Amino acid sequence: MMANIMKQETVEELIDGMTTGRIFSVQFVKKDGTVRDMVCRKGVRKGVKGTGAGWSQGALKPLRTVFDMHKAGFRTIPTDRVIRVKVGGTVHHA
């Protein structure tokens, strides 16, 4: 059974429109088909070396880089496979 996937444009608008430092949760389908829940934060700069991929607004690939609060590391969210985004108590889903 495939979960209902949100529109990529909607997910990117939600994530890109958040203020820096805002904590939110997201549920998405990983490449291997498993579903992952992540509590993350946008705009974390500590530990950034300035190298690596820049998957921010305007990027060609459907990815957004965030800081995973539970794993204490940077992760990418595939905006084309998001099931649910929860921001400030409001749940957005397909």
N, C-alpha and C positions, 0 to 999 in steps of 0.2 A: 504494500500500500504506500503510495507516494503522498507525502504531506502537501498541503496547500502552500504554494510558494508565493510570497508577496512580489509585486511588480518591482523590478530593479530601480526604476526611476523614483518610486515612492521611498524605498529604503535609503537611497542616496540622498534624497531631500531631507529625510529625518536625521541621518547621521551628519551630513554636512551642515545642517541648520542648527545643530546643537552648539551651545557655548562651550568654550574650552574648559576642561576639567569636569564636565558633567558626567555623572555615573549613570549607566543604563545597562539593561540586560538584553541579550539577543539570543535567539535560537535559530540555528541554521543546519543545513545538510552538508557534511564534509565530503571531500572527494571520494572517499571510500564508501559513502552511502549512509554512514552513521549520523545520528542527530546529536548536535552539541549545544549545550546551554553555556553561555558565558556572561559573566558580570564584568563589564569593562568601562574604561574611561578614555575620553578623548583629550588630546593635547598634552600628554605627559612628555616632558623633555629630559628628565633625569636619566642618565645613562645613554643618551643618544650621542653617537659618534659623528653623525653627519654623513655616513656612508650607507649604502644599501638602497633598496627600491623606495621610491616615493609614491606610495599608493594613496594619494589624497585627491581632492576635488579636481576633476579634469583629467584624471589618469585614463589610459586606454583600456586597461584590464578592469574588470568589475570587482575590485578589492578596496578595502579601507583598512588602514593600520590603526589599531587601538592598543591600549595597555590592559592586559588581562589581570584583574584584581586578585584572583585566586592563585594564579600561577606566577604572578609577579614578573611578567615578561610581555614583550610586544608580540601581538598576533595579528593576523589579517582576517577580515570578515569577507566572504564572497557575497557581494550584494545581489547576485543573481540567484542565490539559493537560500534566502532568509525566509523563515517561517513566521517569526514573531519578533517584535521589538517593543520593549517596555521602557518608557521614559517618564519620569516623574509621576509614577502611579497610573499612567495611561498606557494601555496595551493596544498596539497596532498589529493587526494580522490580516491575512488575505481574505 
